[in-house]
Amino acid sequence: MSLSDIKAEDRRREILRLLAADKHETASEDMIDRALDAMGMAFRASRAQVRTDLTWLSEQGLLKLEDLGGLILATLTQYGHDVASGDAVVPGVSRRPRGR
């Protein structure tokens, strides 16, 4: 596994955690991108990388994407919530220890 794979796994976990922390478990692609940038170098990614992660997470059934005329909204699914909380494991998303 390469360093870029590890970064992608960590970034995907953080995307799920960001959505889980939102009252409606929904955020726009732009909001997610800005939140990752604010978390520091370890999570910074290009807009294309964030979109790739969102698409990948959607393909795994962890979130749903909705295109509202160019505004992409991501909404956490129950399965995504389970992964964000550490109750489920998905290869490609780094594990988050329970209780953290």
Protein Blocks (a to p, Z undefined) as FASTA:
>chain_A
ZZklmmmmmmmmmmmmmmmmpmnlpacfklmmmmmmmnojklgccfklmmmmmmmmmmno
paccddeehiacddddfklmmmmnopaccehiacddehZZ
